[in-house]
């Protein structure tokens, strides 16, 4: 699962998400890589993804955190249940709640690094934590409540 | 203040926000109208602003809530202090914390309606609540902590 992003396994008929759907031609193309304990994502904002000159838009940070945390929940659930996302029905999650603390202005002109972990995994609900760093500075931290789609 | 959106008063040199900056040619163009007690915003998502087919992307909802709540905080602060945003230095706020509960899937193909109120207004920090409706159905509710830029 480390070579392919989890979003690359999302079913063709639903992979239209503006944040991370591979079938959305104008979307952000967010990709989550799972290493067995953590989901990571690297993303370089566009020049127009600004809040103020030199500072990245907080709404973009919310988009990144949302899709990457859901991707991490999906990948972790497959791992925990010994299910291969390559085969069979994918386990899917929806965002029920998103909390973000903006800790420092996110600088423009640099790659962002997101790391997410599953803090709680219940039968129906998972809680994911996610951090956003730019140049090794913590810019935002988030907590996401994800609800599992019945499969 | 009801005819002109509060974002139309943002200073030229900083009005580049992807969410609401009038000098961002590819941005969302979010506009907040203040009536003295509430900020309202109407926004029709693009066809590509999807999470799944037929459902609007939660990251877009976060963008709308963020800029509209900040706009409401700015407008309310001018009102509370009897300052005219048409003249002089604008009171500005930054998002410090964003919390969103996604209550129902937001349907695609319809205009969204946001309403925001200032719940607490301190000298440095304001708390804003915001709801997102589609076709009179409550799809999301949010709480934003906004920090005032020293002016």
Boltz contact constraints between the chains, C-beta under 6 A:
constraints:
  - contact:
      token1: [A, 14]
      token2: [B, 52]
      max_distance: 6.0
  - contact:
      token1: [A, 16]
      token2: [B, 50]
      max_distance: 6.0
  - contact:
      token1: [A, 17]
      token2: [B, 51]
      max_distance: 6.0
  - contact:
      token1: [A, 18]
      token2: [B, 48]
      max_distance: 6.0
  - contact:
      token1: [A, 18]
      token2: [B, 49]
      max_distance: 6.0
  - contact:
      token1: [A, 18]
      token2: [B, 50]
      max_distance: 6.0
  - contact:
      token1: [A, 18]
      token2: [B, 57]
      max_distance: 6.0
  - contact:
      token1: [A, 19]
      token2: [B, 59]
      max_distance: 6.0
  - contact:
      token1: [A, 24]
      token2: [B, 48]
      max_distance: 6.0
  - contact:
      token1: [A, 26]
      token2: [B, 48]
      max_distance: 6.0
  - contact:
      token1: [A, 48]
      token2: [B, 18]
      max_distance: 6.0
  - contact:
      token1: [A, 48]
      token2: [B, 24]
      max_distance: 6.0
  - contact:
      token1: [A, 48]
      token2: [B, 26]
      max_distance: 6.0
  - contact:
      token1: [A, 49]
      token2: [B, 18]
      max_distance: 6.0
  - contact:
      token1: [A, 50]
      token2: [B, 16]
      max_distance: 6.0
  - contact:
      token1: [A, 50]
      token2: [B, 18]
      max_distance: 6.0
  - contact:
      token1: [A, 51]
      token2: [B, 17]
      max_distance: 6.0
  - contact:
      token1: [A, 52]
      token2: [B, 14]
      max_distance: 6.0
  - contact:
      token1: [A, 57]
      token2: [B, 18]
      max_distance: 6.0
  - contact:
      token1: [A, 58]
      token2: [B, 66]
      max_distance: 6.0
  - contact:
      token1: [A, 58]
      token2: [B, 95]
      max_distance: 6.0
  - contact:
      token1: [A, 59]
      token2: [B, 19]
      max_distance: 6.0
  - contact:
      token1: [A, 59]
      token2: [B, 62]
      max_distance: 6.0
  - contact:
      token1: [A, 59]
      token2: [B, 63]
      max_distance: 6.0
  - contact:
      token1: [A, 59]
      token2: [B, 66]
      max_distance: 6.0
  - contact:
      token1: [A, 62]
      token2: [B, 59]
      max_distance: 6.0
  - contact:
      token1: [A, 62]
      token2: [B, 62]
      max_distance: 6.0
  - contact:
      token1: [A, 63]
      token2: [B, 59]
      max_distance: 6.0
  - contact:
      token1: [A, 66]
      token2: [B, 58]
      max_distance: 6.0
  - contact:
      token1: [A, 66]
      token2: [B, 59]
      max_distance: 6.0
  - contact:
      token1: [A, 95]
      token2: [B, 58]
      max_distance: 6.0
  - contact:
      token1: [A, 95]
      token2: [B, 102]
      max_distance: 6.0
  - contact:
      token1: [A, 96]
      token2: [B, 102]
      max_distance: 6.0
  - contact:
      token1: [A, 97]
      token2: [B, 101]
      max_distance: 6.0
  - contact:
      token1: [A, 98]
      token2: [B, 100]
      max_distance: 6.0
  - contact:
      token1: [A, 99]
      token2: [B, 99]
      max_distance: 6.0
  - contact:
      token1: [A, 100]
      token2: [B, 98]
      max_distance: 6.0
  - contact:
      token1: [A, 101]
      token2: [B, 97]
      max_distance: 6.0
  - contact:
      token1: [A, 102]
      token2: [B, 95]
      max_distance: 6.0
  - contact:
      token1: [A, 102]
      token2: [B, 96]
      max_distance: 6.0
